[in-house]
């Protein structure tokens, strides 16, 4: 789990890094940090200070949002859905896509190849991602892998 300070430090260290992935915790801790500072600056009533803060955090905010979309298996162009407010919140809440994620290095899916020996009709979890399998479930809800019949 990412801590509050670790998330803020990471987002500012990856100031303009639009590749890679950002976990939900990293994204939401940084969003909380921005919201708290915005709230405090609102009460100072100094427009120049608010403008300086906006200029300082716009690039890291866009970068962490792009990395969050990559972590969920989507293109960073989905940031444009920010104009459709409720939909943009739903998109950044999606879980990480651990298999067949072309946007994150090491999650291409080759190392998760399933074979008949690790598929079993009575397995309690997905052999690919480890997500719990429900009775009668033929496909993993986490990674989409076909499970044993």
Protein Blocks (a to p, Z undefined) as FASTA:
>chain_A
ZZfklmmmmmmmmmmacghjddfklmmmmmmmmmmmmmmmmmnopaklmmmmmmmmmmmm
mmmmmmmmmmnopafklmmmmmmmmlmmmmmmpccdfbhpakbghilommmpccfklgcf
kbcbdfklopacdehiabdfklopacdZZ
